[in-house]
Structure formats: C-alpha cells, structure tokens
Amino acid sequence: MARSAVYGDFQTPLALAQSVLQRVASFGQPFAVLEPTCGVGHFLVAAAETWPGTPLFGVELLESHAVAARSRVPTAQIQVGDALTTDWSAYNATAPLWVVGNPPWVSNTRISKEGGGNRAERTNTAGQGIDAITGAANFDLAEWLLRRLLADTADSTLFVQLVKTSVARRLMPDVTALGLWRIDARKHFGASVDACLFVFHAGPSAPCPIYASLAADTPMDAWIPVREGVIASVHDEDLLGICTPAWRSGVKHDCARVMELRRRDGLLFNGLGEVVDIERAYPLLKSTDVHHGRAVTRALVCTQSHPGEDTSTLQQTDPKTWAYLQSHRDALAARRSRIWAKSPEFGLFGIGPYSFAPYKLALSALHPDLAIRLLSPVNGRPVMVDDTCYFLPFDTLEEAREVQSLLSLPRAQAFLRARTFPNAKREITLKALQQLDLGKLRDAGPSPHPPSCFALT
Ligand SMILES: C[S@@+](CC[C@H](N)C(=O)[O-])C[C@H]1O[C@@H](n2cnc3c(N)ncnc32)[C@H](O)[C@@H]1O
C-alpha cells in the first residue's frame, strides 16, 4: 500500500511554502506558528526565514519525517504524535497563533479501502445511502482536523492552509474566509486534485475573494455560502435555484461485455464477440461519444423501465432478451457493487421514465468542455446514455431546443464552468448542474457582460 494513500503524504516543496508565507504577509505577523501535520518541515523552514525568532511548533505522525523536520529547523519544537488526538488548546497561550501547513489529502473512504487506521470519527452530516455509493459522502481527514483545530484554538487563530478546494468550500459556511488562491497541484505535488491556499479564521461566514494563483493580487471572483451545501459566485447568485426538469445520470449496468452491444454490418455484437438478436436493444451513447458528438453505434440491453422492476416478466414479454440474459446469468450475478445485491436479477441503475424521454440534452461528466448535445430518437427508440453522462429529458424537440439555446448563453456556460472540478474524476457533478435555475436564466436573458472568471469550484 502506498504510504501517501493512508497518510495523505504530499510534502509541500520549500519554494511553495515560501511563496505561501510571502502571500499572507499582508495579514500581519504571528506570535507563534503551529504546523499540525508538519511532515519533513518545509513550512517551518519557511516560517523561520520569514519570522526569525518566532516560536515554532510541529506535530507529525511519522517519526522519520519528524526527525527530518528537526534537523531542518533545530529551533522548532517538533513532537511525534497523532494530530487526530492532540490537545490543541495547549497552544492557546501563544496567541495570536497561526496554524500553517498542508493537512493530509486523504478521505475516510480511501483510508478504509486501504485498510489504514488513520481515521477520524465522522462529525459532518454528509449524506448516507446513495451518496455513500456514488462517493458524495466521501469525507476528508483535512476537514475533520481543521474543524477540530478551530474548536480547540482561540478565535484569534489565523489558518493558512493548503487544502483541496472541496475542503475549503465545505468549511466556508462556518468560518470567516479571507481568501482562496488556486494552486497547481499537478505541478507542485504531482496530484490530480483541485487545490488551493485557503486563509480563514473563526467567525461568521463572509464573501471569500478568489484569486487565480498565488501571484495574483486582485481577486477574479468572490464566493458566498448561500445555503446548506451551496456556494455561489457573486456573479451568478441570481441564477441559483433548482433546475426543472431535473438533471439525471445515465444508466449504470457494470457488465459492459454483456449489456453493451456494438452495431457492425447491420448486426449487434456483444463484448464477447457473439451476435445478439434481442427485443430490448436501445441506442446507447457513452461519454466519449457525447463529448465528440458521434453518431450512435452502440446499444444497451435494457432490462427495466424503473430500478425496482421485476425482470422475470421479460420471459413472457421479451423472450429473446430473457434467453440472452439467462445465458449470461453468471457474468451479471458477479457484478460487485452493493447496489446489485438489492436490485432484481439483471437490474439496471439510473433507469426511470426520464430514460425513455424521446429527446435529451446530454453532456459528458468526464470532459472539461461541458459540450451539450441534443439527442433525438434513433429508429423510433430514445437514445440512452451511460452513467458517465448527465442529461435533461424532454418530450418535445421544441422544448429541448429552447433549453439548449438557454444553456449555450455565456452566462449559463460561465455558471457551469464555475462549478467544474478540473482534473477530478468527474468534471462536474449532478448537484452542481442542478443548481442552475432555467426559469431564472430565461427571465434574466442574455447578459451583455458575462463574468470573465471561473473554472473554479
Ligand atoms: C500533505 S502532507 C503535508 C506535510 C507538511 N505539512 C507539508 O506541508 O509539507 C501530510 C502529512 O501529514 C502526516 N500525517 C498524516 N496523518 C497524520 C496524523 N494522524 N497525525 C499527524 N500527522 C499525520 C503525514 O505523515 C504527512 O507528513
């Protein structure tokens, strides 16, 4: 198991730690500096250079890192210890304290998967059930630790933290944010995450200035917590609401070699190379097809019209489909996700009346350009998309066209781009798409001056 998987071990390069401390010089000067998971100590080195003579404290779980940090900054008091159980109130005597650093970039789910023990108790209220399955309930160790530090240290404590931007967003409603500077995590850490420098202290939430990079002096945007789980840019707050119709995920089946068919020479083949002749083959596009605007060449073996539907009725209604499923019963029964345990045999996920809407506006969740494609029926059947796509369902072509032109407005594009997660598993989430209120967009009409910022979240 890679050590970084459980300890979130991404050491900050010294040059980055120095740039961070230069950037926050305008917030004043600390009486003491604490780095709760100090690693090999680059932030403490930078602090010793920036504020000579200032008391420096570090805590680190791994002895080898603590030894390295001590040799780099002999003046710092560095303890080997577990940041999850350390009593931080002991540092309150050193006010105003600055808590600097880069807490572990690792989620509880990841630690559990790796079988590690570096796991905080969950204190947040992220969703359960479907959220846990889709990963929306993923909970970050850094967030847990920072909330604990906020609770244990004096209100005058200033937090100067390199974190995933998602962690900053989650903290924003509960702290006074002073600024968020984007960081190129791939360049500095070789990690594909959206990361930032987040500076904040205890207190009521406030609009947070957003800067394009550490070098930027002028904010390009400001974010405000609007309601539970929603952060808006000040530029697009008026478009926030709930999208009607609702955005949907495409169909999930977890057995491509049986459930996905390719059309060649007028015949359908499955992934095992077998010719398949069944009643319930629906045209299918995957995210790359949607991204490139390709014509339909695939089909989906569509076994249900809603998730709980009993598939045994196919035996009477669609005997060829039933026979095909029977002959691949073992492959379908071996699907691993726990959603299949609760599903009828041969069941699908993400299927519902909306999947059969004749017209759809679809986008790939895996591509950053958010190209929205209008899908029309093929041979009289609605086109399905797979679960790496999101879509809006429509009964008529006119409705679909009207919404397509609304979504192509610069304001709508900017709203959506502002909610992308560059380099994340999914460039945009269903929740983020769902925040764009089409009614408000319609009422607002085209804006002559779309905001020029974004690609942030
Ligand atoms: C993202 S690295 C950052 C290290 C250092 N703060 C820096 O900026 O270079 C996270 C550090 O947290 C340490 N760590 C992980 N879990 C910890 C825990 N429970 N208590 C203390 N340190 C921990 C890791 O060993 C690693 O050094």
The ligand as a MOL file (V3000), in Angstrom:
LIG
                    3D

  0  0  0     0  0            999 V3000
M  V30 BEGIN CTAB
M  V30 COUNTS 27 29 0 0 0
M  V30 BEGIN ATOM
M  V30 1 C 0.0540 16.5390 2.9120 0
M  V30 2 S 1.4040 16.0330 3.9270 0 CHG=1
M  V30 3 C 1.9930 17.6070 4.3710 0
M  V30 4 C 3.2190 17.6590 5.1810 0
M  V30 5 C 3.6450 19.0440 5.5470 0
M  V30 6 N 2.6100 19.6960 6.3080 0
M  V30 7 C 3.9400 19.8660 4.3360 0
M  V30 8 O 3.2330 20.8350 4.0610 0
M  V30 9 O 4.8760 19.5310 3.6150 0 CHG=-1
M  V30 10 C 0.5360 15.4280 5.3300 0
M  V30 11 C 1.4100 14.9960 6.4660 0
M  V30 12 O 0.5370 14.5760 7.4940 0
M  V30 13 C 1.1340 13.4950 8.1670 0
M  V30 14 N 0.0570 12.8130 8.8890 0
M  V30 15 C -0.8950 12.0030 8.3690 0
M  V30 16 N -1.7480 11.6110 9.3380 0
M  V30 17 C -1.3300 12.2050 10.4820 0
M  V30 18 C -1.8060 12.1780 11.8120 0
M  V30 19 N -2.8720 11.4690 12.1520 0
M  V30 20 N -1.1460 12.9260 12.7400 0
M  V30 21 C -0.0480 13.6540 12.3890 0
M  V30 22 N 0.4470 13.7000 11.1400 0
M  V30 23 C -0.1810 12.9840 10.2060 0
M  V30 24 C 1.7790 12.7090 7.0440 0
M  V30 25 O 2.7700 11.8360 7.5210 0
M  V30 26 C 2.3430 13.8400 6.1820 0
M  V30 27 O 3.6340 14.1930 6.5990 0
M  V30 END ATOM
M  V30 BEGIN BOND
M  V30 1 1 1 2
M  V30 2 1 2 3
M  V30 3 1 2 10
M  V30 4 1 3 4
M  V30 5 1 4 5
M  V30 6 1 5 6
M  V30 7 1 5 7
M  V30 8 2 7 8
M  V30 9 1 7 9
M  V30 10 1 10 11
M  V30 11 1 11 12
M  V30 12 1 11 26
M  V30 13 1 12 13
M  V30 14 1 13 14
M  V30 15 1 13 24
M  V30 16 1 14 15
M  V30 17 1 14 23
M  V30 18 2 15 16
M  V30 19 1 16 17
M  V30 20 1 17 18
M  V30 21 2 17 23
M  V30 22 1 18 19
M  V30 23 2 18 20
M  V30 24 1 20 21
M  V30 25 2 21 22
M  V30 26 1 22 23
M  V30 27 1 24 25
M  V30 28 1 24 26
M  V30 29 1 26 27
M  V30 END BOND
M  V30 END CTAB
M  END
